[in-house]
């Protein structure tokens, strides 16, 4: 894995969004719909239009069955939105959490992280309030330890919350993964702004590694 800053094989995918939705690791290229590319935190970023259901559809991640970490840079265009916006959804089918899903409501700053069977039920494994400022880049990272049931939430390299909730992820045969929205959901749930440098790992990053990504 030439792009993994930690020198191991844990990074499943890296999306740099340099005018495309390709995986720099070469395994899980995405397909963008109603997404443009503009100046980002690191070179270019994907820009999502909330009025047109913008999203990037990724393949199913079949090896992502237990421990997981997701990090990336996120910026909001409008912090008054009252709908829950999807930052990402891994291995889901119909809008329910699969291996891992992150939702954010800009109007009150509530983050919800879910794990579920991907098609009909899910469990909130972390709920935390941290309100983002409009037009400001934030490094956001979530980790999930399957053996301890601990989910952690980091902003700009600092741990904000840690919650222990039991939940089991199930990957359906028709599952997909999505950045920015979930296929077939309304446009109002599209991430309202830009996303850059999304990394998906099949292990739990420690706090030092999260800080290293923030300082990248």
RACOR-V783593 format. One record per residue. RES is the residue in one small letter. SS is DSSP state (a for helix, b for strand, c for the rest). Layout:
# RACOR-V783593
res;ss
RES;SS
RES;SS
This chain:
# RACOR-V783593
res;ss
x;c
x;c
x;c
x;c
x;c
x;c
x;c
x;c
x;c
x;c
x;b
x;b
x;b
x;b
x;b
x;c
x;c
x;c
x;c
x;c
x;c
x;c
x;b
x;c
x;c
x;c
x;c
x;c
x;c
x;c
x;b
x;b
x;b
x;c
x;b
x;b
x;b
x;b
x;b
x;c
x;c
x;c
x;c
x;b
x;b
x;b
x;b
x;b
x;c
x;c
x;c
x;c
x;c
x;c
x;b
x;b
x;b
x;b
x;c
x;c
x;c
x;c
x;c
x;c
x;c
x;c
x;c
x;b
x;b
x;b
x;b
x;b
x;b
x;b
x;b
x;b
x;c
x;c
x;c
x;c
x;c
x;c
x;c
x;b
x;b
x;b
x;b
x;b
x;b
x;b
x;b
x;b
x;c
x;c
x;c
x;c
x;c
x;c
x;c
x;b
x;b
x;b
x;b
x;b
x;b
x;c
x;c
x;c
x;c
x;b
x;b
x;b
x;b
x;b
x;b
x;b
x;c
x;c
x;c
x;c
x;c
x;b
x;b
x;b
x;b
x;b
x;b
x;b
x;b
x;c
x;c
x;c
x;c
x;c
x;c
x;c
x;c
x;b
x;b
x;b
x;b
x;b
x;b
x;b
x;b
x;c
x;c
x;c
x;c
x;b
x;b
x;b
x;b
x;b
x;b
x;c
x;c
x;b
x;b
x;b
x;b
x;b
x;b
x;b
x;c
x;c
x;c
x;c
x;c
x;c
x;c
x;c
x;c
x;c
x;c
x;b
x;b
x;b
x;b
x;c
x;c
x;c
x;c
x;c
x;c
x;c
x;a
x;a
x;a
x;c
x;c
x;c
x;b
x;b
x;b
x;b
x;b
x;b
x;b
x;b
x;b
x;c
x;c
x;c
x;c
x;c
x;a
x;a
x;a
x;a
x;a
x;a
x;a
x;a
x;c
x;c
